[in-house]
Amino acid sequence: MHPNAWLQAVLLDMLDQNTDESRADLAEAIQILSQSVEPGVVDQSFGPWIDRYLELLAEHESKQSSARQQCSQEDPQEPLQ
């Protein structure tokens, strides 16, 4: 068996098991794999996902900035006693 095919089968099995132990093992495997893959391979393989993530992040930051501006423009209320 090829190592990549073995890894794929094992990781998918962990996902299917959906136990506390399999999720912890899968999280560890994801960390190991994401740290060992060349950044260019990540860009090439997951470019659309990265682009969408960056769009969502920009939208979230824009909403937070707008909310902060609205709060700072409102009159401060007297503290409750």
Secondary structure, DSSP 8 states (H G I E B T S, - for coil): --HHHHHHHHHHHHHHH--HHHHHHHHHHHHHHHHHS-HHHHHHHHHHHHHHHHHHHHHHHHHHHHHHHHHHHS-------
